[in-house]
Amino acid sequence: MRLKDKIAVISGSGRGIGRAVALAYAREGASIVISDIIEHPEVSSTLGSIEAMGRQAFFVKCDVADEEQVATLMEKTLKAFGGIDILVNGAGASAPAMLTEMTLEKWLLVVNSHLTGAFLCTREAVRRYMKEKGGGSILFISSIAGSEGTIGQCNYGAAKGGLLGLMKSCAKELARYDINVNAICPGIVETEMTQIIRTNEKLREASLNRILMRRFAKPETVAPLFIYLASEEGHYVHGQVHYIDGGMYGL
């Protein structure tokens, strides 16, 4: 087991990619803190699956854009498990609109949930445990939208692009503490956030035409990369942006 006895906090893990990562980490021996802004119906089954593996897990409701709630998330983790070895920043909202119709409310909702939330979670995990311990792994879930932009979601593109800058800055600061930091940029994954792209015939065909493998990813498809980067064998991989998109970006 590559993550035996590790403790992982995964924001936005009530469903989708975060949920798949939580289950994958548990299979590799980690104890899991599932966190999301609401307790999705999938949470109870996820906790049950993890406990059935003989691992420990619990859920913390947390708006990662709220400083006090993030502090509480980390406090509960440390109280229950005594440490934080892995942090996955996966929380984030979606509020599409064309630029001229983009409201400040929609802008702030998306930027704060993705970017501010990742900053707060990373800061608190590092200063409350990882820095003093001298080790850990931090992963940011970005997107190809953060590298190339996207139509109708300038807030999302800006937030995901900001995560790449945040990751690189953290990588430069935290390497001295043996904390490896990376970003993962999935392409189109079969989650609720991509439902419109996958079900609208025109959008679906246009998207598939950009993917060399001609298929969308499932959450379970991208989870193994998260395992590798959080494990000892991937610990020397540091400050990198990893695309997992079936050959969609940059080709």
Secondary structure, DSSP 8 states (H G I E B T S, - for coil): -TTTT-EEEEET-SSHHHHHHHHHHHHTT-EEEEEESS--THHHHHHHHHHHTT--EEEEE--TT-HHHHHHHHHHHHHHHS---EEEE-------B-GGG--HHHHHHHHIIIIIHHHHHHHHHIIIIIHHHT-EEEEEE--THHHH--TTBHHHHHHHHHHHHHHHHHHHHHGGGTEEEEEEEE-SBSSGGGHHHHHSHHHHHHHHHH-TT-S-B-HHHHHHHHHHHHSGGGTT--S-EEEESSS-S--
